[in-house]
Amino acid sequence: MENIINFTFEDIANDYLSGAKQKFPQCIDGAKKCPPEDVGSIEGYFSFVESMRTKNEDYEENLEWFGSHYNENEFNVKLVNKRLLKDL
């Protein structure tokens, strides 16, 4: 399984300083869900994702630990932006 993380930062300082009404920071696009907190190492994350995807012998244990089914392909830009602005 190959994962690529790619961030693009745009120069927003001029817009922000000029009084733009847009709230920053803001995510405009993305892909995939972030790893659950306390999932462990990278190998632990891949093992967790595999068990959720294939419902292997670790599925029930991981489902109980996480609390619901996990789909690594989900991405919710509105939720990301809500979380980004939460601590401002």
C-alpha positions as MATLAB code, in Angstrom:
seq = 'MENIINFTFEDIANDYLSGAKQKFPQCIDGAKKCPPEDVGSIEGYFSFVESMRTKNEDYEENLEWFGSHYNENEFNVKLVNKRLLKDL';
ca = [
       0.000    0.000    0.000;
       1.464    3.314   -1.031;
       0.428    6.556    0.635;
       1.409    9.937   -0.690;
       0.951   13.072    1.365;
       1.031   16.237   -0.656;
       0.386   19.702    0.765;
       0.013   22.842   -1.278;
       0.246   26.140    0.544;
      -0.977   29.277   -1.147;
       0.164   32.782   -0.311;
      -2.802   34.108    1.605;
      -1.060   36.736    3.711;
      -1.885   39.630    1.382;
      -5.561   38.652    1.176;
      -5.761   38.192    4.921;
      -4.031   41.460    5.723;
      -6.135   43.390    3.218;
      -9.302   42.474    5.124;
     -10.618   39.591    3.042;
     -13.749   38.121    4.577;
     -12.514   34.552    4.167;
     -11.589   32.802    7.413;
      -8.165   31.189    7.509;
      -6.858   28.544    7.659;
      -9.065   26.805    5.136;
      -8.846   23.454    3.396;
     -10.110   23.552   -0.186;
      -9.626   19.897   -1.097;
      -8.215   16.661    0.196;
      -8.352   12.904    0.130;
      -8.456   10.094    2.648;
      -9.262   10.107    6.322;
      -6.614   10.835    8.939;
      -5.385    7.919   11.065;
      -7.250    7.330   14.320;
      -5.528    8.650   17.422;
      -3.544    5.972   19.287;
      -3.552    3.579   16.318;
       0.164    3.076   16.897;
       2.954    2.968   14.367;
       2.706    3.199   10.599;
       2.595   -0.580   10.483;
      -0.185   -0.512   13.109;
      -2.182    1.891   10.959;
      -1.767   -0.245    7.834;
      -2.787   -3.327    9.816;
      -5.844   -1.491   11.191;
      -6.894   -0.285    7.713;
      -6.421   -3.764    6.256;
      -8.591   -5.325    8.958;
     -11.336   -2.755    8.389;
     -11.158   -3.162    4.624;
     -11.104   -6.959    4.508;
     -12.892   -7.740    7.801;
     -10.130  -10.186    8.691;
      -9.606  -11.894   12.069;
      -8.718   -8.555   13.735;
     -11.843   -6.773   12.493;
     -14.106   -7.306   15.516;
     -11.387   -6.244   17.961;
     -10.566   -3.135   15.915;
     -14.255   -2.330   15.468;
     -14.771   -2.469   19.229;
     -11.657   -0.347   19.862;
     -12.504    2.304   17.255;
     -16.253    2.312   17.901;
     -17.455    2.212   14.303;
     -16.406    1.046   10.871;
     -13.452    3.007    9.449;
     -13.227    3.878    5.770;
      -9.826    5.345    4.952;
     -11.174    6.811    1.686;
     -13.637    9.164    3.377;
     -12.822   12.858    3.359;
     -15.109   15.619    4.603;
     -13.809   19.093    3.750;
     -16.494   20.802    5.885;
     -15.453   18.792    8.953;
     -11.770   19.543    8.308;
     -12.485   23.276    8.093;
     -14.608   23.169   11.238;
     -11.713   21.544   13.100;
      -9.173   23.999   11.659;
     -11.185   26.973   12.876;
     -12.072   25.460   16.250;
      -8.952   26.634   18.037;
      -8.719   30.119   16.537;
];
